[in-house]
């Protein structure tokens, strides 16, 4: 690493130690947890969607005989 790069890296580290995040650090984790929980509920809501359309499933049932 060159002298300029290490000086820049140390300046960035020193500056980030004094940065105000605007909220306590645990808030960022809580927000991420809530977002992942919402995404999980959305994903879970698509469970078993194919079985809601019985007419379509019966129309394509003959494809299973050929191993497709």
N, C-alpha and C positions, 0 to 999 in steps of 0.2 A: 504494500500500500504506500502510496506516495505521501510526502509530508503534507501536501495541500489536502489530500483526501482524508487523512487522519485528523487534521485540524478542523475540517468541515464536519466530520462525523462527531468529534467531541463537542463542537459548537451546537450541533443539532441535539445531542443528548442533554447537554446542559440547559438548552432552551426548553426542551420538552419537559424537563423536571419541574419547571415553574409554570407550565401551561395550565390555564383554567379550563376544565372540561365542561363546566356549566351544570354538572350534576354529579352526585357521588358515583363512584365506579360501579356499585351494585345495581344502580338503575339501568345501566347498559345491559347487564346480564339479565335483569328482569324483563326488559323490553324484548330481548332476543328470545327468552323463554316463552313469552306471550305470543310472539310472531310464529315460533315453531309449533306451539299448541294450536293456533288457528289454522296453520297449514296442515297439521295432522287431522284436524276435524274435517277440513275440506277434502282431504284425501280419503278419509274414512267414509265420507258421505257417498263416494262413488263405488263403494263396496257392493258387489252383487248386482250391478246395473244390467248386465246381460240377461239375467234371469227375469227381469221385469217385462221383457218382451217375449212372451211364450210363443206367439204366432211366428215370429221370425226364427226362433230357435227350432221349432218344428219344421219349418220350411227348409232349413239347411241341415236337418238331421241326417239326411242320406249321405252327406260328405264323410261322416264318421266311419262308414262301412269300408271306404277305400283307404283308410289310414291317414287321411289329411287332417 
